[in-house]
Amino acid sequence: MPRRTLVASPKGIEKAKYALVRKNWTQQALADDIQVASWATISKFFNGIPISYTIFTEICTMLELDWQDIALSSNLGSVESEDQKINPLAQRWRQLQSLGSPTEKMGLVLVKEETLGWGWEPNSRYEKSVSIGSFIRFEIDFDTPGYLLVIQKDTSEQVWCFCPSCFATQSHLNTGKTTLPQPGSPITSFPIEGTPGKEVVLAILTEVMPTLNWWTAENSNPLKLTENHLDQLIDFINENKNCRVLYTEYEIK
């Protein structure tokens, strides 16, 4: 007999997110337009939180996925115990990332030091892994104008706001490509430091300036974000359906 509840595995969540991209849907659309389940339940599904067997399988059916490939196979009780061990910041980040979709429209570009300054390494695709000691710029290519917020979760699980900051003195952008650091920044590229692991960069583009009391001055250092900061950001995104939320991941080695 099927379990009364099921939970999506990390790999299953990624498959579901790619299915959304393939169908040109959003998580909000599943709740509002397709009406598979409430927004709260859809959010739980993409956050790896147990939901009812019936709704879990219906979501998978709508995404044309085999629910057995998406569900976590380990004991559900132990999953809940592990979830309780996750710190509040990690929980908020996971919820925030679940509101977005993976994209190939932004990523890392390697920079090489030349005699007369910095230059681009020729690349046909964005880097998916970079070595400690390398220098990079972060490129974003959006087809709509708006206010840009860029935050990063580094390998030590800390979260930083890089746009707006002293590295992104212009937070309202037109269409096309922009790079961080922007012209006029105190540096021309970012050094890769720290410890090996996965980093995630998340970009939010919105037509209106975010109503966040921590929206940093454009000449300030990157702000280290707390769970309270992320709570405000999650609320803003949920209240503003015109927000575009995209993210990319890469390895530091």
C-alpha positions, -999 to 999 in steps of 0.1 A, spaced: 0 0 0 15 34 -9 27 57 19 3 84 29 30 110 23 60 113 0 90 136 -1 110 145 -32 147 137 -32 173 164 -40 178 149 -75 141 146 -79 136 183 -71 162 192 -98 144 170 -123 111 186 -114 126 221 -119 139 212 -153 105 199 -162 90 233 -153 116 250 -175 108 225 -204 71 233 -201 77 270 -196 58 269 -163 65 283 -129 57 269 -95 31 296 -91 15 285 -123 11 250 -109 -8 265 -80 -28 292 -98 -33 282 -134 -30 244 -135 -44 242 -99 -27 210 -90 -24 221 -54 -22 251 -32 9 273 -33 19 261 1 18 225 -10 37 232 -42 64 250 -22 67 220 1 71 197 -28 100 218 -42 115 222 -7 117 185 0 90 185 26 65 156 28 31 161 11 2 137 5 8 107 -18 -21 118 -40 -9 153 -46 27 142 -50 19 118 -78 -5 143 -94 23 169 -96 46 144 -111 20 134 -137 15 170 -147 53 174 -151 54 141 -171 77 125 -145 76 91 -129 69 98 -92 91 68 -82 121 86 -98 113 117 -79 104 104 -44 130 99 -18 135 61 -12 148 63 24 126 61 55 104 92 58 108 95 95 146 98 92 142 124 65 121 145 88 147 142 115 175 153 92 153 182 80 150 194 116 188 196 118 191 221 90 199 256 102 174 283 96 195 301 70 198 269 50 161 263 52 153 298 40 178 295 11 163 262 0 129 278 0 142 308 -19 159 287 -45 127 267 -50 110 298 -62 135 300 -91 145 280 -121 180 270 -134 192 290 -163 220 291 -189 216 329 -193 242 337 -166 274 322 -152 311 325 -146 336 337 -172 373 331 -165 396 361 -167 433 360 -174 459 385 -163 477 401 -192 505 426 -193 483 456 -198 453 445 -177 425 420 -175 411 401 -205 385 375 -212 393 338 -217 375 327 -249 346 306 -238 315 293 -257 298 283 -224 299 295 -189 322 277 -165 307 249 -143 338 245 -122 367 268 -114 399 264 -94 408 282 -63 432 310 -73 414 317 -106 399 351 -114 363 354 -127 336 378 -137 299 369 -135 279 376 -166 241 380 -168 222 382 -201 185 392 -196 160 401 -223 139 424 -201 150 455 -182 145 459 -144 160 461 -110 186 434 -104 193 416 -71 222 391 -71 229 370 -41 254 341 -37 256 312 -13 293 303 -10 309 270 -1 308 278 36 270 282 34 271 320 39 248 342 18 259 375 3 243 403 -17 266 414 -45 241 435 -64 236 462 -54 270 467 -38 303 485 -46 308 458 -72 275 467 -89 269 504 -87 240 502 -112 212 480 -100 186 491 -127 196 475 -160 185 476 -196 183 445 -217 214 427 -228 245 415 -210 260 429 -178 290 418 -158 299 419 -122 322 436 -112 306 465 -132 327 493 -145 338 517 -117 341 489 -92 372 488 -69 383 456 -86 380 443 -122 375 406 -113 367 383 -84 394 360 -70 382 325 -63 390 318 -26 378 297 3 373 260 3 362 235 -24 325 229 -28 294 241 -46 284 277 -49 250 290 -61 243 324 -76 206 335 -76 194 366 -96 161 383 -91 149 408 -118 118 429 -110 101 459 -127 99 478 -94 126 485 -68 124 458 -41 108 471 -10 134 456 13 147 475 43 181 459 38 183 470 1 219 481 3 235 513 -10 252 508 -43 286 518 -30 286 496 1 304 463 6 285 431 -1 259 425 27 260 392 46 224 380 46 206 364 75 174 343 76 154 375 84 168 391 52 158 360 32 123 359 48 117 395 35 130 386 1 108 355 -1 77 375 9 86 402 -18 88 376 -45 56 359 -35 38 392 -35 52 404 -69 44 379 -97 64 400 -122 96 389 -105 119 366 -125 140 343 -103 169 324 -119 199 306 -105 231 288 -116 254 265 -97 291 257 -101 319 239 -83 349 253 -66 378 229 -68 
